[in-house]
């Protein structure tokens, strides 16, 4: 019992044994990440596992800051580090100093992760992209002043459109200091409105050389830029995050210069073509107007201004005759109708009947006598004849039937 060890002593012995093993001081382990967690302290804790075993791992903040990608559970990786015992728990674990995704480089994984996240946020949406100015008056070139790319762009811009003012804003395009310098230059150009168009990029290189243009700070600066941005990074196959965010992607810096401005020779040819077309159109118009003027000059209305008035007078006289004839015809028709109606009315007049020997008898009150029953002997009647009237005294009345035979009579 006197030789019993404490837990701490035993863990210390095991730790010393493990730390004394050279092979375990720099070991490389391949497995799948599980339970990956990042604590507020900045330390990363996770488990490496395969189909049969698992290994606890920790990566301290100083090493985690060097990661170029975001580790996630389920990702296959290769880890480098040393194996040691954590005295408090009595468990051994891998103190990881470096992680590398399996099957591809860490930079490629970091690129795909950042691309997916920014795309989800909408930084690549076409709706956000601004149109390039047709003819920019000022162009800011944000790149290295020592590289061949800037000289190519200046040469091509000067040849294609020498009227544009160029502002070279030198920045580093490689290394840890490059991303903040590029992002800062883009913000400066917007804050002080130094250009109508921004070109940012560099010549070709490896993915490590181009990594500044895969930085999230540069991507967000391009996205926030009020001035349209052309991204011109590397060669045709090279694609960076900046290319996705920029308003226009150029395959090379030289291509960016060609996109940025029109070719003055092509513009001159186009203007010359417009001038020719304008001259032809003007000549055709003048010929048309001249022909029209010649036709108008031969018009009678210009050679004999009063001819139209005389013609209108003749037409007026003709219309007057037509109206007079129509009036005469209408009056004749009305007279004929009047005579016809008068004759018909005269034929129906009671006075016309009187001329044939008939008379109209009326009693003392002027009522027409239609029957002998309406009068009595001794009544006075007034007879209206064709040429006058006569007052009569009824001496007797006598009724008769339709055939005229006497029926009964009455006398005074």
C-alpha positions as CSV (number, residue, x, y, z in Angstrom):
1,X,0.0,0.0,0.0
2,X,3.0,2.3,0.6
3,X,3.8,2.1,-3.1
4,X,0.2,3.3,-4.3
5,X,0.2,6.1,-6.8
6,X,-2.2,9.1,-6.8
7,X,-4.3,9.6,-9.9
8,X,-2.3,12.7,-10.8
9,X,1.0,10.8,-10.5
10,X,-0.2,8.0,-12.7
11,X,-1.5,10.4,-15.3
12,X,1.8,12.3,-15.2
13,X,3.7,9.1,-15.7
14,X,1.5,8.2,-18.7
15,X,1.9,11.8,-20.1
16,X,5.7,11.6,-19.8
17,X,5.7,8.2,-21.6
18,X,3.6,9.6,-24.4
19,X,5.6,12.8,-24.7
20,X,8.8,10.9,-24.6
21,X,7.8,8.9,-27.7
22,X,9.3,10.8,-30.8
23,X,6.7,9.3,-33.1
24,X,3.8,10.9,-31.1
25,X,5.4,14.4,-31.0
26,X,4.6,15.0,-34.7
27,X,1.9,12.6,-35.8
28,X,-0.4,12.7,-38.9
29,X,-3.9,11.2,-38.5
30,X,-6.6,10.8,-41.1
31,X,-10.3,10.6,-40.1
32,X,-13.7,12.2,-40.1
33,X,-14.6,15.2,-38.1
34,X,-17.3,14.8,-35.5
35,X,-18.8,17.1,-32.8
36,X,-16.8,20.1,-34.1
37,X,-17.3,23.0,-31.8
38,X,-15.7,26.5,-31.5
39,X,-15.7,27.9,-28.0
40,X,-15.8,31.6,-27.2
41,X,-12.1,31.4,-26.2
42,X,-11.3,30.7,-29.9
43,X,-10.2,27.1,-29.2
44,X,-11.6,24.4,-31.5
45,X,-12.7,21.0,-30.0
46,X,-13.6,18.0,-32.1
47,X,-13.3,14.3,-32.5
48,X,-11.6,12.3,-35.2
49,X,-13.2,9.0,-35.9
50,X,-13.1,6.1,-38.4
51,X,-15.3,3.0,-38.6
52,X,-13.9,1.5,-35.4
53,X,-12.4,4.2,-33.2
54,X,-12.4,7.8,-32.2
55,X,-9.8,10.3,-31.0
56,X,-10.4,13.5,-29.0
57,X,-8.7,16.5,-30.5
58,X,-8.2,20.2,-29.6
59,X,-6.8,23.0,-31.7
60,X,-5.8,26.2,-29.9
61,X,-6.8,29.6,-31.1
62,X,-3.3,30.4,-32.4
63,X,-3.4,27.4,-34.8
64,X,-7.1,27.8,-35.6
65,X,-6.5,31.4,-36.9
66,X,-4.3,29.9,-39.7
67,X,-7.2,27.8,-41.1
68,X,-8.2,28.9,-44.6
69,X,-11.4,26.9,-44.5
70,X,-14.2,26.3,-42.0
71,X,-14.1,22.7,-40.7
72,X,-17.5,21.0,-40.3
73,X,-18.7,17.8,-38.8
74,X,-18.7,14.9,-41.3
75,X,-15.7,16.4,-43.3
76,X,-12.8,14.0,-44.0
77,X,-9.5,15.6,-43.0
78,X,-5.9,14.9,-42.3
79,X,-4.7,16.4,-38.9
80,X,-1.1,17.1,-37.8
81,X,-0.1,17.5,-34.1
82,X,1.2,15.9,-31.0
83,X,-0.4,13.3,-28.7
84,X,-0.5,14.1,-25.0
85,X,-2.5,13.4,-21.8
86,X,-4.9,15.9,-20.3
87,X,-4.1,15.5,-16.6
88,X,-7.5,16.6,-15.4
89,X,-9.5,13.9,-17.3
90,X,-6.7,11.4,-17.5
91,X,-7.4,11.0,-21.2
92,X,-5.0,11.4,-24.1
93,X,-5.9,13.6,-27.0
94,X,-4.4,15.0,-30.2
95,X,-3.2,18.7,-29.9
96,X,-3.8,19.6,-33.5
97,X,-1.7,22.3,-35.2
98,X,-2.9,21.9,-38.8
99,X,-5.9,20.5,-40.6
100,X,-6.1,19.7,-44.3
101,X,-9.4,18.6,-46.0
102,X,-9.1,15.3,-47.8
103,X,-9.4,15.1,-51.6
104,X,-8.7,18.8,-52.2
105,X,-6.7,21.6,-50.9
106,X,-7.8,23.7,-47.9
107,X,-7.9,26.8,-50.2
108,X,-10.3,25.2,-52.5
109,X,-12.5,24.2,-49.6
110,X,-12.4,27.7,-48.2
111,X,-13.3,29.0,-51.7
112,X,-16.3,26.8,-52.0
113,X,-17.5,27.5,-48.5
114,X,-17.2,31.3,-48.9
115,X,-18.8,31.1,-52.4
116,X,-21.8,29.2,-51.0
117,X,-22.3,31.6,-48.1
118,X,-22.1,34.8,-50.2
119,X,-24.3,33.3,-52.8
120,X,-26.9,32.5,-50.2
121,X,-26.7,36.1,-49.0
122,X,-27.4,37.4,-52.5
123,X,-24.1,39.0,-53.3
124,X,-24.0,37.3,-56.7
125,X,-27.5,38.2,-57.8
126,X,-27.8,39.8,-61.2
127,X,-30.4,42.2,-59.9
128,X,-27.6,43.9,-57.9
129,X,-25.2,44.3,-60.7
130,X,-24.9,47.8,-62.1
131,X,-24.5,48.6,-65.8
132,X,-21.1,49.8,-67.0
133,X,-21.0,53.4,-68.3
134,X,-21.0,53.5,-72.1
135,X,-18.1,56.0,-72.2
136,X,-16.4,56.5,-68.8
137,X,-14.7,59.7,-68.4
138,X,-12.6,58.6,-65.4
139,X,-11.3,55.1,-64.7
140,X,-9.7,53.9,-61.4
141,X,-7.3,51.0,-61.7
142,X,-6.8,49.2,-58.4
143,X,-3.9,46.8,-58.7
144,X,-0.1,46.5,-58.2
145,X,1.9,49.3,-59.7
146,X,4.8,47.0,-60.3
147,X,3.0,44.2,-62.2
148,X,2.7,43.8,-66.0
149,X,-1.1,43.9,-65.7
150,X,-1.3,47.6,-65.0
151,X,0.9,48.5,-67.9
152,X,-1.1,46.3,-70.3
153,X,-4.3,48.0,-69.1
154,X,-2.9,51.5,-69.4
155,X,-1.6,50.8,-72.9
156,X,-4.9,49.3,-74.1
157,X,-7.0,52.0,-72.6
158,X,-4.8,54.7,-74.1
159,X,-5.0,53.1,-77.5
160,X,-8.8,52.4,-77.4
161,X,-10.0,55.6,-75.8
162,X,-7.3,58.2,-75.1
163,X,-9.8,60.7,-73.8
164,X,-10.4,58.7,-70.6
165,X,-8.6,59.9,-67.5
166,X,-6.8,57.1,-65.7
167,X,-6.2,56.9,-61.9
168,X,-3.9,54.1,-60.8
169,X,-4.4,53.3,-57.1
170,X,-1.5,51.0,-56.2
171,X,-2.1,48.2,-53.7
172,X,-0.6,44.9,-52.9
173,X,-2.3,42.0,-54.6
174,X,-0.7,39.2,-52.8
175,X,-0.1,38.4,-49.1
176,X,-1.9,39.0,-45.9
177,X,-1.9,42.8,-46.3
178,X,-3.4,42.7,-49.8
179,X,-7.2,42.2,-48.9
180,X,-7.5,45.2,-46.6
181,X,-5.6,47.4,-49.1
182,X,-7.8,46.4,-52.0
183,X,-11.0,46.8,-50.0
184,X,-9.8,50.2,-48.7
185,X,-9.0,51.4,-52.2
186,X,-12.5,50.5,-53.4
187,X,-14.1,52.3,-50.4
188,X,-11.8,55.4,-51.0
189,X,-12.8,55.6,-54.7
190,X,-16.5,55.6,-53.7
191,X,-16.2,58.0,-50.8
192,X,-14.4,60.7,-52.8
193,X,-16.0,59.8,-56.2
194,X,-12.7,59.6,-58.0
195,X,-14.0,57.6,-61.0
196,X,-16.9,56.5,-63.1
197,X,-15.6,52.9,-63.3
198,X,-13.3,50.7,-61.3
199,X,-11.0,48.0,-62.6
200,X,-9.4,45.7,-59.9
201,X,-7.4,42.6,-60.4
202,X,-3.9,41.2,-61.2
203,X,-2.1,38.9,-63.5
204,X,-2.2,35.1,-63.4
205,X,-0.8,32.8,-60.8
206,X,-1.5,30.0,-58.4
207,X,-4.6,29.9,-56.2
208,X,-2.4,31.1,-53.4
209,X,-1.2,34.1,-55.5
210,X,-4.8,35.0,-56.4
211,X,-6.2,34.4,-52.9
212,X,-6.5,38.1,-52.0
213,X,-9.4,38.3,-54.5
214,X,-11.1,35.4,-52.7
215,X,-11.2,37.3,-49.5
216,X,-14.5,38.1,-48.0
217,X,-13.5,41.7,-47.2
218,X,-12.7,42.4,-50.9
219,X,-16.0,40.8,-51.9
220,X,-18.1,42.9,-49.6
221,X,-16.3,46.1,-50.6
222,X,-17.1,45.3,-54.3
223,X,-20.7,44.5,-53.4
224,X,-21.1,47.8,-51.5
225,X,-19.4,49.9,-54.3
226,X,-21.7,52.6,-55.8
227,X,-19.3,52.8,-58.8
228,X,-19.5,49.8,-61.2
229,X,-16.6,47.4,-60.8
230,X,-14.9,45.1,-63.4
231,X,-13.0,42.2,-61.9
232,X,-9.9,41.2,-63.9
233,X,-8.0,38.5,-62.1
234,X,-5.6,36.0,-63.6
235,X,-6.2,34.2,-66.9
236,X,-9.3,32.8,-68.5
237,X,-9.6,29.6,-66.4
238,X,-9.0,31.5,-63.1
239,X,-12.3,32.4,-61.3
240,X,-12.3,34.2,-57.9
241,X,-15.0,35.3,-55.5
242,X,-14.4,38.9,-56.8
243,X,-15.5,37.7,-60.3
244,X,-18.8,36.5,-59.0
245,X,-19.5,39.7,-57.0
246,X,-18.3,42.3,-59.5
247,X,-20.7,44.0,-62.0
248,X,-18.7,42.5,-64.8
249,X,-16.0,39.8,-65.0
250,X,-13.1,40.1,-67.4
251,X,-11.1,37.0,-68.4
252,X,-7.8,38.9,-68.1
253,X,-6.7,42.5,-67.2
254,X,-6.3,43.2,-70.9
255,X,-9.8,42.1,-71.6
256,X,-11.0,44.4,-68.8
257,X,-9.5,47.3,-70.6
258,X,-11.3,46.3,-73.8
259,X,-14.6,46.0,-71.9
260,X,-14.2,49.3,-70.1
261,X,-14.1,51.6,-73.1
262,X,-15.1,51.6,-76.7
263,X,-12.5,51.5,-79.5
264,X,-12.2,55.1,-80.8
265,X,-11.5,53.8,-84.3
266,X,-14.7,51.8,-84.3
267,X,-16.6,54.9,-82.9
268,X,-15.0,57.0,-85.6
269,X,-16.1,54.5,-88.3
270,X,-19.6,54.4,-86.8
271,X,-19.8,58.2,-86.8
272,X,-18.6,58.3,-90.3
273,X,-21.3,55.8,-91.3
274,X,-23.9,57.9,-89.5
275,X,-22.6,61.0,-91.4
276,X,-23.0,59.2,-94.7
277,X,-26.4,58.0,-93.9
278,X,-27.4,61.4,-92.6
279,X,-26.1,63.1,-95.8
280,X,-28.0,60.5,-98.0
281,X,-31.2,61.0,-96.0
282,X,-30.8,64.8,-96.3
283,X,-30.3,64.6,-100.0
284,X,-33.3,62.4,-100.4
285,X,-35.4,64.7,-98.3
286,X,-34.2,67.8,-100.3
287,X,-35.0,66.0,-103.6
288,X,-38.5,65.1,-102.4
289,X,-39.2,68.6,-101.2
290,X,-37.8,70.1,-104.4
291,X,-40.1,67.8,-106.5
292,X,-43.0,68.8,-104.3
293,X,-42.1,72.5,-104.7
294,X,-42.0,72.1,-108.5
295,X,-45.4,70.4,-108.5
296,X,-46.8,73.2,-106.4
297,X,-45.3,75.8,-108.6
298,X,-47.2,74.5,-111.6
299,X,-50.5,74.5,-109.7
300,X,-53.1,76.8,-111.1
301,X,-53.9,78.1,-107.7
302,X,-50.5,79.8,-107.7
303,X,-50.4,81.0,-111.3
304,X,-54.0,82.2,-111.3
305,X,-55.0,82.9,-107.6
306,X,-58.5,84.1,-108.6
307,X,-59.2,81.0,-110.7
308,X,-60.3,79.1,-107.6
309,X,-62.6,81.9,-106.6
310,X,-64.2,82.0,-110.0
311,X,-64.6,78.3,-110.0
312,X,-66.2,78.5,-106.6
313,X,-68.5,81.2,-107.9
314,X,-69.6,79.0,-110.8
315,X,-70.3,76.2,-108.4
316,X,-72.3,78.6,-106.2
317,X,-74.4,79.7,-109.2
318,X,-75.0,76.1,-110.2
319,X,-76.1,75.3,-106.7
320,X,-78.3,78.4,-106.6
321,X,-80.0,77.2,-109.9
322,X,-80.5,73.7,-108.5
323,X,-82.0,75.1,-105.3
324,X,-84.3,77.4,-107.2
325,X,-85.5,74.6,-109.5
326,X,-86.1,72.4,-106.4
327,X,-88.0,75.3,-104.8
328,X,-90.2,75.7,-107.9
329,X,-90.9,72.0,-108.0
330,X,-91.8,71.9,-104.4
331,X,-94.1,74.9,-104.7
332,X,-95.9,73.4,-107.8
333,X,-96.4,70.2,-105.9
334,X,-97.8,72.1,-102.9
335,X,-100.1,74.1,-105.2
336,X,-101.4,71.0,-106.9
337,X,-102.0,69.3,-103.5
338,X,-103.8,72.5,-102.3
339,X,-106.1,72.5,-105.3
340,X,-106.8,68.8,-104.8
341,X,-107.6,69.2,-101.2
342,X,-109.7,72.3,-101.8
343,X,-111.8,70.5,-104.4
344,X,-112.3,67.6,-102.0
345,X,-113.3,70.0,-99.2
346,X,-115.7,71.9,-101.5
347,X,-117.3,68.7,-102.6
348,X,-118.0,67.9,-99.0
349,X,-119.3,71.4,-98.0
350,X,-123.0,71.7,-97.1
351,X,-123.2,74.9,-99.1
352,X,-122.4,72.9,-102.2
353,X,-125.5,70.8,-101.5
354,X,-127.7,73.9,-101.2
355,X,-126.9,74.9,-104.8
356,X,-128.7,71.8,-105.9
357,X,-132.0,73.1,-104.4
358,X,-131.7,71.9,-100.9
359,X,-132.3,74.0,-97.8
360,X,-131.2,73.8,-94.1
361,X,-134.0,74.2,-91.5
362,X,-133.2,75.5,-88.0
363,X,-135.5,76.2,-85.1
364,X,-135.7,79.4,-83.1
365,X,-132.7,78.5,-81.0
366,X,-130.6,77.8,-84.2
367,X,-130.7,74.0,-83.8
368,X,-130.8,72.1,-87.1
369,X,-134.1,70.3,-87.6
370,X,-133.5,66.7,-88.6
371,X,-137.0,65.3,-88.1
372,X,-140.7,66.4,-88.2
373,X,-140.9,65.1,-84.7
374,X,-138.7,68.0,-83.5
375,X,-141.3,70.6,-84.7
376,X,-145.0,71.4,-84.2
377,X,-147.5,73.4,-86.2
378,X,-147.1,77.0,-85.2
379,X,-143.2,76.8,-84.8
380,X,-141.1,79.2,-86.6
381,X,-138.2,77.9,-88.7
382,X,-135.3,79.6,-90.5
383,X,-134.5,78.2,-93.9
384,X,-130.9,78.6,-95.2
385,X,-130.8,78.5,-99.0
386,X,-127.9,78.7,-101.4
387,X,-128.4,82.5,-101.9
388,X,-129.9,83.5,-98.6
389,X,-132.4,82.6,-95.9
390,X,-136.1,82.8,-95.1
391,X,-138.2,82.8,-91.9
392,X,-141.2,80.4,-92.1
393,X,-144.2,79.4,-90.0
394,X,-145.0,75.8,-89.7
395,X,-148.7,75.3,-90.6
396,X,-148.7,71.5,-90.5
397,X,-146.4,68.5,-90.2
398,X,-146.6,65.2,-92.0
399,X,-144.5,62.1,-91.4
400,X,-143.6,59.8,-94.2
401,X,-141.9,56.4,-94.5
402,X,-138.8,55.6,-96.5
403,X,-140.8,55.2,-99.7
404,X,-142.4,58.6,-99.3
405,X,-146.0,57.5,-98.5
406,X,-147.9,59.6,-95.9
407,X,-148.1,58.1,-92.5
408,X,-149.8,60.7,-90.3
409,X,-150.2,64.4,-90.2
410,X,-151.0,67.4,-87.9
411,X,-152.5,70.8,-88.7
412,X,-152.9,74.1,-86.9
